[in-house]
Amino acid sequence: MSPNTFSQIVLRERPVADILPDTFESKTKEFGELQVGKSQALVQVTYLSLDPAMRGWIKDERSYLPPVKIGEVMRAGGLGVVVSVGEGSKFQKGDLVFGMFGWTEYAVADDKSMQKISPPPGSTSMDFLNALGIPGMTAYFGLHDVGQLKAGETLVVSGAAGAVGALVCQLGKRAGARVVGIAGTADKCAWLEDDLGVDKALNYKSPTFREDFAKAVGYLDVYFDNVGGEILDLALSRLNQNARIVLCGGISAYNDPQPKGLSGYLTLITQRAKMQGFIVFDYAEQYPVAVKEIAAGLADGSIKSKFHIVEGLGNAPSALPMLFSGANVGKLVVKVSNEASMSLKL
Ligand SMILES: NC(=O)c1ccc[n+]([C@@H]2O[C@H](COP(=O)([O-])OP(=O)(O)OC[C@H]3O[C@@H](n4cnc5c(N)ncnc54)[C@H](OP(=O)(O)O)[C@@H]3O)[C@@H](O)[C@H]2O)c1
């Protein structure tokens, strides 16, 4: 690549089911085409977050954000370093920032769309993609606001070895709950029990999963659902009275053009239970409360954060399906660059 150009990855075609090799395509962009306007900054992207939600963002349907258009840079949150600023920008060259930069090596971003990152003691800037970022905020507000978890209750978490799920398990333990995590491999279950301290981890791919679930869970008070489908139906069959089901995600259905409905929902009536969806962005004004508690846990070592790092922007399209095959343990990110290496005059 010439020093005058950089790479971006755009949406080429909307997949019908699974993400395919030609769903995205790489483009080369000239730095000369960039214009850094008033209250804007040019950012060199360092790490990008890969999220199950991206599968929804490339569907042409009504949601909480507009669909990514064909030919548009793929939407993604990420970290970066400010390399130059426009007139009146509140940022300075060298600032570490979080923003929705997309699948690109460089981005021009509005000041109001970015946050300056100052890692608290015991944290790193990377934590703003995980425990102190969207996964952490999702875990915290889903569990405490939607789930209303209380000490002594039984909490069941699906997708437990993923970014959100691992944090829900740990916040659940901090809150004094008995925590059962569900994940797709024996190694993930061992990590949940041995490193994160969940009371029991269950492999949903085991032939004895249904019996294991009944034995380990008994009846549950809060089910934090990241996956939907058959595991949600199973959880619905094991509700205590006044149970709360937190609908955070339903990854088992994201690639399915015709997702199936639930069969076990009538227990919501008999057990006077609640099932509620939420979108983390609605809690944005309260994020500092969660950041404070999670940062304290990171600092004293009681909250652990694991990353699965894929090298190079060009590998983002082939890494995204890892979320659906379960190849990631912890937060999946793409390393785009080490640090700002250029100072552009624009
Ligand atoms: N509501 C919100 O505001 C909000 C915000 C952020 C994320 N979310 C949702 O939270 C969930 C977790 O997101 P994340 O970023 O933390 O992803 P993640 O858990 O790090 O990665 C996804 C994991 O899902 C599991 N999985 C994939 N297909 C599955 C299936 N068919 N059945 C059961 N498990 C399956 C895989 O683990 P296994 O090996 O265990 O199968 C995979 O590692 C997603 O559903 C996401 O959409 C919601």
The ligand as an SDF file (V2000), in Angstrom:
LIG
                    3D

 48 52  0  0  0  0  0  0  0  0999 V2000
  -29.0860   -5.5900   24.1820 N   0  0  0  0  0  0  0  0  0  0  0  0
  -27.9510   -4.9100   24.0170 C   0  0  0  0  0  0  0  0  0  0  0  0
  -27.8960   -3.6860   24.1460 O   0  0  0  0  0  0  0  0  0  0  0  0
  -26.7110   -5.6850   23.6780 C   0  0  0  0  0  0  0  0  0  0  0  0
  -25.4470   -5.0610   23.6980 C   0  0  0  0  0  0  0  0  0  0  0  0
  -24.3050   -5.8480   23.4140 C   0  0  0  0  0  0  0  0  0  0  0  0
  -24.4560   -7.2010   23.0830 C   0  0  0  0  0  0  0  0  0  0  0  0
  -25.7180   -7.7320   23.0410 N   0  0  0  0  0  0  0  0  0  0  0  0
  -25.9210   -9.1590   22.7360 C   0  0  0  0  0  0  0  0  0  0  0  0
  -25.2230   -9.8990   23.7230 O   0  0  0  0  0  0  0  0  0  0  0  0
  -24.8840  -11.1740   23.1980 C   0  0  0  0  0  0  0  0  0  0  0  0
  -23.4170  -11.4700   23.4830 C   0  0  0  0  0  0  0  0  0  0  0  0
  -22.6160  -10.5400   22.7660 O   0  0  0  0  0  0  0  0  0  0  0  0
  -21.0240  -10.5580   22.9260 P   0  0  0  0  0  0  0  0  0  0  0  0
  -20.5110   -9.3580   22.2460 O   0  0  0  0  0  0  0  0  0  0  0  0
  -20.6950  -10.7920   24.3310 O   0  0  0  0  0  0  0  0  0  0  0  0
  -20.6280  -11.8440   22.0420 O   0  0  0  0  0  0  0  0  0  0  0  0
  -19.8000  -13.0790   22.5620 P   0  0  0  0  0  0  0  0  0  0  0  0
  -20.6250  -13.7380   23.6180 O   0  0  0  0  0  0  0  0  0  0  0  0
  -18.4180  -12.6650   22.8700 O   0  0  0  0  0  0  0  0  0  0  0  0
  -19.7280  -14.0550   21.3060 O   0  0  0  0  0  0  0  0  0  0  0  0
  -20.8270  -14.7710   20.9090 C   0  0  0  0  0  0  0  0  0  0  0  0
  -20.8690  -16.1670   21.5780 C   0  0  0  0  0  0  0  0  0  0  0  0
  -22.1820  -16.6910   21.3960 O   0  0  0  0  0  0  0  0  0  0  0  0
  -22.1040  -18.1010   21.4370 C   0  0  0  0  0  0  0  0  0  0  0  0
  -23.0060  -18.6580   20.4110 N   0  0  0  0  0  0  0  0  0  0  0  0
  -22.9220  -18.4830   19.0800 C   0  0  0  0  0  0  0  0  0  0  0  0
  -23.9110  -19.1450   18.4570 N   0  0  0  0  0  0  0  0  0  0  0  0
  -24.6270  -19.7540   19.4420 C   0  0  0  0  0  0  0  0  0  0  0  0
  -25.7850  -20.5970   19.4400 C   0  0  0  0  0  0  0  0  0  0  0  0
  -26.4070  -20.9500   18.2990 N   0  0  0  0  0  0  0  0  0  0  0  0
  -26.2560  -21.0380   20.6240 N   0  0  0  0  0  0  0  0  0  0  0  0
  -25.6350  -20.6960   21.7800 C   0  0  0  0  0  0  0  0  0  0  0  0
  -24.5470  -19.9070   21.8490 N   0  0  0  0  0  0  0  0  0  0  0  0
  -24.0540  -19.4390   20.6840 C   0  0  0  0  0  0  0  0  0  0  0  0
  -20.6500  -18.4960   21.1580 C   0  0  0  0  0  0  0  0  0  0  0  0
  -20.1140  -19.0990   22.3260 O   0  0  0  0  0  0  0  0  0  0  0  0
  -20.2720  -20.6810   22.6190 P   0  0  0  0  0  0  0  0  0  0  0  0
  -18.9590  -21.3280   22.2900 O   0  0  0  0  0  0  0  0  0  0  0  0
  -20.5750  -20.7020   24.0700 O   0  0  0  0  0  0  0  0  0  0  0  0
  -21.3700  -21.1980   21.7320 O   0  0  0  0  0  0  0  0  0  0  0  0
  -19.9490  -17.1690   20.9080 C   0  0  0  0  0  0  0  0  0  0  0  0
  -18.6430  -17.1410   21.4250 O   0  0  0  0  0  0  0  0  0  0  0  0
  -25.2170  -11.1370   21.7120 C   0  0  0  0  0  0  0  0  0  0  0  0
  -26.4650  -11.7770   21.5190 O   0  0  0  0  0  0  0  0  0  0  0  0
  -25.3480   -9.6540   21.4280 C   0  0  0  0  0  0  0  0  0  0  0  0
  -26.1750   -9.3850   20.3280 O   0  0  0  0  0  0  0  0  0  0  0  0
  -26.8330   -7.0140   23.3260 C   0  0  0  0  0  0  0  0  0  0  0  0
  1  2  1  0
  2  3  2  0
  2  4  1  0
  4  5  1  0
  4 48  2  0
  5  6  2  0
  6  7  1  0
  7  8  2  0
  8  9  1  0
  8 48  1  0
  9 10  1  0
  9 46  1  0
 10 11  1  0
 11 12  1  0
 11 44  1  0
 12 13  1  0
 13 14  1  0
 14 15  2  0
 14 16  1  0
 14 17  1  0
 17 18  1  0
 18 19  2  0
 18 20  1  0
 18 21  1  0
 21 22  1  0
 22 23  1  0
 23 24  1  0
 23 42  1  0
 24 25  1  0
 25 26  1  0
 25 36  1  0
 26 27  1  0
 26 35  1  0
 27 28  2  0
 28 29  1  0
 29 30  1  0
 29 35  2  0
 30 31  1  0
 30 32  2  0
 32 33  1  0
 33 34  2  0
 34 35  1  0
 36 37  1  0
 36 42  1  0
 37 38  1  0
 38 39  2  0
 38 40  1  0
 38 41  1  0
 42 43  1  0
 44 45  1  0
 44 46  1  0
 46 47  1  0
M  CHG  2   8   1  16  -1
M  END
$$$$
